[in-house]
Amino acid sequence: MKGDAVKGERKQATRRVITLVVNEEEHALMVEDRETLLDVLRDKLFLTGTKEGCGTGECGACTVLVDGQAILACLMLAINASGKKITTIEGLAAGGKLSPLQHAFVEQGAVQCGFCSPGMILSATALLSKNPSATREEIQKALEGNICRCTGYNKIIEAIEKVRDKIS
Amino acid sequence: MTRLIGKRIPRIDGTVKVTGEAKYTVDIQLPGMLCAKVLRSPLPHARIVHIDTSRAEKMAGVKAVITGRDAWDVRHGFVETPRYPADQYVLANDRVRYLGEEVAAVAAVDEDAALAALDAIDVVYEELPAVFDLFEAMKQDAPEVHPVQVPDLDEPYKNIGGMCANSFGDVGEAFRSAYLVRKDRFESQLRTHCYLEPQATVAHYDSTGMLHVWTSSMGTFRKRMHLARALKMPESRVRVHKSWVGGAFGGKIDLFSHEFCTALLSMKTGRPVRFVAERDEIFSYFRHSQPMVIDLETAVDRQGRLLGQRARCYNSCGAYRGSGVVFIFLAWGFLVGPYRIPALDYAGYSVYTNSPVRAPQRGHGAPKVRFAVESQMDMIAEELGIDPIEIRMRNARQKGEVLPNGDSIRNAGLTECIAEAARATDFQRKYSENTRGQNEKSTVKKGIGMGVSSYFTGTLIYPNNSAAIVLFNDDGTLKLLTGALDIGQGAETVLCQIVAEELGVDMQDIRVVAADTETTPVDIGSWISGLTYVTGNAVKKAAQEVKKMLLLSAAKEFEAGPEDCELRDRRIYLKETDKSISFERAIARHIRENGGDPIIGRGNFRGLKDAAIGPSLKNAKGAWSDSYAFDAQVAEVEVDMRTGKVTVVRALTAHDCGFPLNPLLVEGQIDGQVSMAAGQATVEDVIMKNGVTLNPSFLDYKVPLATEMIESSYIDIITEQYEREGRFITKEVGEGYVSGILAAITNAVANAVGFRAKKLPLNVDSVKSFTNPGDSE
């Protein structure tokens, strides 16, 4: 169990103040060294759009952008994200307008239960910003770390291709 | 013509799900919320001698500790009937029967304190002999998992938690007169749901004595009933709120110990409490699907027509009945559904073992049964020199037939499904070409296969029925109150479509309030494949009622009859004129003239309206369902002869689901089922040894990934009757299509390499042992 490693360490935990720039807002936060970026986003900043599906870096539901890179927030310590620019799913719809990928996910039927959608959309966002003309194979490869159990990935990949075709 | 029904309408909850606004149970945060953790048995079978919680109770940050002593003597079960009384304590009482069974629970200020408290609970166990293999468990000298078993068992078996037997026709004569008899054993592995949102519950017992619950489930009303019963509370004191659900696939329907514990811990502390399961807890201790062994004996004539079958199904239901007894009952139905069988001798046994309890998973037995039947169908066809399409056409049920349980399949597009699927995939040509290719020296071989199945559309298990309320706002927009819980399939969207269609308004004009047991009417829930049919019809009736009232009010304005009026663009028109009034005006008039009635319509629906209760779990007799969906699915695979790797390249689903209300959602259901079936066929396998799960993570339990996406296509077979009158009435679409494609994949592998798998999964080891037997390492 995830908690096994931290049992009894409560008293010795080191705390420090870090600065996170999340969705273009700066936050000064007191965190313990062992806290993950995911814990801080969800429990301290209440940005619960970032999901935890496994806590061990296997499902991709916690994917966020750190300086534009798709990163698993459950595997990154918050102190290592200090000073970095973080984008969560809540930061994508600038001014209340869905990003092209968010819009395409809704329109193409790429969302079912929706639990993987935030991580999936952020992985795709990172891909298209680096490689706007990604092939189907490149899209599949980029999403390989994001598990979806509902859709079989078909409509997710179609949605991303639709956005790719528009921008490239 | 319909305006919205039958159209590709994007889901109404899409936006909140892509922005992160949608709150799932794991996202619920309440002030002062405590963290709950569960202590589990470290042994697969033991007597609990003593539990001492005093050290844990005194620890800093620990607010409450509960054990079986706090849980009265309450037992619960997926099935609670006189034949199958509830057999599981919500917290272990005197005995634990599987490794991971819940023994105690704590609530503490944070996760660390809760975990430390678990360590401080002292439990003394006296280990008992355990049994894990189902056939070992059936032997007379096996360790006894439960002191009681099925009352009417007349065979020398032990640990039988449930049995279902049903026979019809002259089976002896069928086998005596047969041209060919095949007897095979088929085995399916233990697979699991892998819903992405972990099991989670938040409970808050407030100062008025009301218990508020958020829990990741498949239906809030069923949870409320079970939870209230376990807590010995009236249902009216339990409010299960809606939260979005991150996938379920059958795995979240039962009442779980953690739900009871979270609720009781909140009652003890007066504070909100949250439990979230760790992923390895889910893999190791929560309810998975059920492995099945089928001994299937089939008699056919010279033309491959079925004369009779003998079938014995065995499953391990785990340490408690769970849904095991339903599984062996349903297996009978999945045998007799698609093909005409004149005679059948069936018995199913659900066997207790010291393993975690088993649950439904998408298809609930159908994938395993169809894997067996469809595999054998191809084997028989090959022996008789008939092609796989022809043998299916000769046996497929036709519309108007009556099933052995008395259910009528008034319309069944099965033969069209088979014919269309074969035509669209150029099946026969590819099949012959691949068969010839078996003897060629190529490293990658191609295969094509077909599987057929049928699935019922809802049956009677609590809450059996759905009700709905549709009401007008003063501005002419509408509100739909439904107990339906959207678990990802798009329930809210399709129900909204039905109201919008009836009232001639846009989707945006309707607000759906759903799944809150306090504010919405009772609902069947997102399971047993009945929601769109049962709730959909309730919603339709409610919408028709408000429409009727609105038209009456408008007709008075025109001094005409309601039949002279029609609805368009939130206005009511006098037919064949340009005279119209707004919805607002008709509503205001109705309020004024009817003592303040703002136009509220109610609707209700129950399938099998003449049946008092559901079918018998003992003998499968009694009506099951109003209608059955049918499908024929084709898989195309490639098998790498060197590595044994099976790649599912393409899938086609030709299906009769009645009328597809929203093809975008239907396609999503099909794609998901194809993917889940491919996982089951080729990789997924929960590996257990002596009660321990050896692969409790997504790294070690492999599910299909984006790189394994299968090209999926669809053919809707809409029967004449549905075309004519049933545009609102749909059939099952959410779980029946795992089965045909699972069988199709295994048949396609046989077509590619000649390897006939009788045991799932068809992983690289099993395939390689056939394709490359010399290279064993």
Boltz contact constraints between the chains, C-beta under 6 A:
constraints:
  - contact:
      token1: [A, 1]
      token2: [B, 278]
      max_distance: 6.0
  - contact:
      token1: [A, 2]
      token2: [B, 278]
      max_distance: 6.0
  - contact:
      token1: [A, 3]
      token2: [B, 111]
      max_distance: 6.0
  - contact:
      token1: [A, 3]
      token2: [B, 115]
      max_distance: 6.0
  - contact:
      token1: [A, 7]
      token2: [B, 115]
      max_distance: 6.0
  - contact:
      token1: [A, 7]
      token2: [B, 116]
      max_distance: 6.0
  - contact:
      token1: [A, 10]
      token2: [B, 112]
      max_distance: 6.0
  - contact:
      token1: [A, 48]
      token2: [B, 27]
      max_distance: 6.0
  - contact:
      token1: [A, 49]
      token2: [B, 20]
      max_distance: 6.0
  - contact:
      token1: [A, 53]
      token2: [B, 196]
      max_distance: 6.0
  - contact:
      token1: [A, 54]
      token2: [B, 279]
      max_distance: 6.0
  - contact:
      token1: [A, 54]
      token2: [B, 698]
      max_distance: 6.0
  - contact:
      token1: [A, 58]
      token2: [B, 698]
      max_distance: 6.0
  - contact:
      token1: [A, 58]
      token2: [B, 699]
      max_distance: 6.0
  - contact:
      token1: [A, 59]
      token2: [B, 698]
      max_distance: 6.0
  - contact:
      token1: [A, 61]
      token2: [B, 196]
      max_distance: 6.0
  - contact:
      token1: [A, 89]
      token2: [B, 20]
      max_distance: 6.0
  - contact:
      token1: [A, 90]
      token2: [B, 20]
      max_distance: 6.0
  - contact:
      token1: [A, 93]
      token2: [B, 19]
      max_distance: 6.0
  - contact:
      token1: [A, 102]
      token2: [B, 18]
      max_distance: 6.0
  - contact:
      token1: [A, 105]
      token2: [B, 18]
      max_distance: 6.0
  - contact:
      token1: [A, 106]
      token2: [B, 10]
      max_distance: 6.0
  - contact:
      token1: [A, 106]
      token2: [B, 14]
      max_distance: 6.0
  - contact:
      token1: [A, 106]
      token2: [B, 15]
      max_distance: 6.0
  - contact:
      token1: [A, 106]
      token2: [B, 18]
      max_distance: 6.0
  - contact:
      token1: [A, 107]
      token2: [B, 10]
      max_distance: 6.0
  - contact:
      token1: [A, 109]
      token2: [B, 664]
      max_distance: 6.0
  - contact:
      token1: [A, 109]
      token2: [B, 668]
      max_distance: 6.0
  - contact:
      token1: [A, 111]
      token2: [B, 14]
      max_distance: 6.0
  - contact:
      token1: [A, 111]
      token2: [B, 17]
      max_distance: 6.0
  - contact:
      token1: [A, 112]
      token2: [B, 488]
      max_distance: 6.0
  - contact:
      token1: [A, 112]
      token2: [B, 668]
      max_distance: 6.0
  - contact:
      token1: [A, 113]
      token2: [B, 246]
      max_distance: 6.0
  - contact:
      token1: [A, 113]
      token2: [B, 247]
      max_distance: 6.0
  - contact:
      token1: [A, 113]
      token2: [B, 488]
      max_distance: 6.0
  - contact:
      token1: [A, 114]
      token2: [B, 17]
      max_distance: 6.0
  - contact:
      token1: [A, 114]
      token2: [B, 22]
      max_distance: 6.0
  - contact:
      token1: [A, 115]
      token2: [B, 196]
      max_distance: 6.0
  - contact:
      token1: [A, 115]
      token2: [B, 197]
      max_distance: 6.0
  - contact:
      token1: [A, 115]
      token2: [B, 246]
      max_distance: 6.0
  - contact:
      token1: [A, 116]
      token2: [B, 196]
      max_distance: 6.0
  - contact:
      token1: [A, 117]
      token2: [B, 17]
      max_distance: 6.0
  - contact:
      token1: [A, 117]
      token2: [B, 18]
      max_distance: 6.0
  - contact:
      token1: [A, 118]
      token2: [B, 20]
      max_distance: 6.0
  - contact:
      token1: [A, 140]
      token2: [B, 706]
      max_distance: 6.0
  - contact:
      token1: [A, 140]
      token2: [B, 707]
      max_distance: 6.0
  - contact:
      token1: [A, 143]
      token2: [B, 706]
      max_distance: 6.0
  - contact:
      token1: [A, 144]
      token2: [B, 705]
      max_distance: 6.0
  - contact:
      token1: [A, 144]
      token2: [B, 706]
      max_distance: 6.0
  - contact:
      token1: [A, 144]
      token2: [B, 707]
      max_distance: 6.0
  - contact:
      token1: [A, 149]
      token2: [B, 194]
      max_distance: 6.0
  - contact:
      token1: [A, 149]
      token2: [B, 196]
      max_distance: 6.0
  - contact:
      token1: [A, 149]
      token2: [B, 247]
      max_distance: 6.0
  - contact:
      token1: [A, 150]
      token2: [B, 488]
      max_distance: 6.0
  - contact:
      token1: [A, 150]
      token2: [B, 672]
      max_distance: 6.0
  - contact:
      token1: [A, 151]
      token2: [B, 668]
      max_distance: 6.0
  - contact:
      token1: [A, 151]
      token2: [B, 671]
      max_distance: 6.0
  - contact:
      token1: [A, 151]
      token2: [B, 672]
      max_distance: 6.0
  - contact:
      token1: [A, 152]
      token2: [B, 671]
      max_distance: 6.0
  - contact:
      token1: [A, 152]
      token2: [B, 672]
      max_distance: 6.0
  - contact:
      token1: [A, 152]
      token2: [B, 674]
      max_distance: 6.0
  - contact:
      token1: [A, 152]
      token2: [B, 675]
      max_distance: 6.0
  - contact:
      token1: [A, 153]
      token2: [B, 706]
      max_distance: 6.0
  - contact:
      token1: [A, 153]
      token2: [B, 709]
      max_distance: 6.0
  - contact:
      token1: [A, 154]
      token2: [B, 671]
      max_distance: 6.0
  - contact:
      token1: [A, 154]
      token2: [B, 709]
      max_distance: 6.0
  - contact:
      token1: [A, 154]
      token2: [B, 712]
      max_distance: 6.0
